Amino acid sequence: SDFATRLAATPKDCVPTPDPSDTASVLFVAYEYIERWFKAQGKNSKEACRMLRADVLPKWYWRDARTITSREVIELLDSVVQRGSPGMANSLAQMLGHMFRFAIHRAIVANSPVQLLCKPGGKTRRRQRVFSEEELRAFITHLPTICRKGKRAHVLMVLLLTMQRRSELALAE
């Protein structure tokens, strides 16, 4: 379709630009949300764009945002849970709620269809994944060949040896 072509032609960390006459579609709301909220505040919009491009825009890009119902939001989130991504459904629900609150603030919609009383994916557990000894040995041995830039290999080794989160290491003084 025409939109699939536009989506493919747009960088993966962006939402396609809506038509100039479009002032109320879900695509327009998503574009405004990314441009006027995320980027205006200097926030990283990659994850929000990825979620919008993967689950929201293919189904609703053409829809008038004022016509999206709570039931449709629930069905969308249920489809994400059913494909085996309950944590992603929770993240998408949170992001959609924020996006529609933004749209209310910008006077694009009168109220939000995202009126969830619980997380659609339920309570998610943190992953407890650890490297086996073989995986750890392979990781350390092949680190220089995995990383094209030498600095990345050093950074990964420091993360591994200090057991720090990457954000904690990046913010360290």
N, C-alpha and C positions, 0 to 999 in steps of 0.2 A: 504494500500500500504506500501511498504518498508519505504518510507519517513515519513508517518504518524506514524509508529512505532518508528522511530528514533526521531521524534519530541516529541512524548509522553515520551520517555525515557530520554530526555534532560530536565534539570531543567527549569522552566518557565521563569527565568530571563536570559536565555542563548539562543544562536543560535546553532543548531547542528554543529559539526565539519565537514567540507567538506572532501571528499576523498583526499588523498595526490596528486593524479594526476589532481585534479580539480584546475584550475587556472583562470577561467573566468566565472563560473556560477553565477547566482544571489545569491545562497547560499554562494559561496566563497566571493563575494563582501560584503554581509551582515556580515559574520563571521569576515572578515578583518576589516570592519568598526567598529564593536563592540569591537574587541580585540585591534586593533591598534589605534583607535581614542578615543572611550569612556573610555575604561579601562586604556589606557596609560596616559590619562589626569586626571585620578581619578574621572571621571564623573560617575554618576549613569546611567546605561544603561537599567534599568528595563522597562521603558516606551517604549524605542526604540525596545527592544526585544519583548515586548508584541505586538506592532504594526506590526513588521516584521512577527512574528509567526501567528498573526490573519489574516492578509490581503495579505501580499506579498509572503511569502514563500510557502503557500499551492498552489498558482497559478503559481509561477515562479521559484521555487527553482532549477529546472533542466535546466532552460533556460540559454543560453549564454548571459551574461549581455550586450554584444555589440549588440545583436539583439532586445533588448526591444525598442519599438518605442514610440514616444510621444503619439500617439493615444491609445496605450495600457495603458499607464500611466493614461490618461484621463478616459478611461473606468474603470480602477480599482478604481480611485477616485470617479467617478460617482456612482459606486456600493456602496461605503461607504456612500455617500450622500443619495442614495435611500433607504438604510436601516434605515435612520433616524439619522445619525450621521454626520451632516455638520461640526461641530467643529473638530471631529476626522479626517475627510477628509482633513481639512486645516492643521492639525498637521502632518498627514501622508505625505502630499504634501511637506511640509517644510523639514521633515526628509528625504524623498526620494531624494529631491534636494541636500541636504547636503551629503547624502551617495554617489550619483553619482559624485559629485564634488570631494569627497574623492577618488573615483575610478579613476577619471581623474588624480589626483595628484599622485596616485600610479601606473599609466600607465597600468591600467587594461582595461579601455575603453578610446576611443578617444574623445567622447563628451557625453553630458548628454541628455537623452530623456525627462527630466523634464524641460520643457520650458514653464511654465505657466505664463500667463499675469495677471491672477486674481486668487483669492482664490476659489477652487472648491466648497466649502461649503458656499460661500458668506460671508458677514460680520456677524460674530456671536455676539450675545448679551450676556452680562454677566447675569448669573442667578440671580434672585431676590428671591430665596427661603429663607423663614424664618420659624422657628418653630411656630406652633400655641401654645396657652397656654397649651392645653392638651398634646401636644408632648413635650413641655419643661418640664412640670411637670413629665411626664413619664421618660424622659431622666434623670433628676436629681434624681428621686426616684430610678431608676434601675441602675444607673451608677456603683455602686459597684458590681452588679451581671453581668453586661455587660463586664467589664474589669476583666480579670483574674489576672492581676498584679495590686496591689494597687497603684503604681506610676502612671499608665496610667489614672486611675480615677481622681487623683489629677491634672494631667496635663490637662485633658479635662475640669475639673472644672475651672482651672485658665484661660484657653482659653475662656471659656464661660463668665466668670466674667469680664475679661479684654477686650474682644472683639478684640483680636489681632489675626493676621494670625499666623499659627504655625511657619512659618519661622522667622517671626519677634520675636516671643517669644524665639525660639531656638538660635537666634543670639544676644539676649539681653545680656548686660554685668551686 
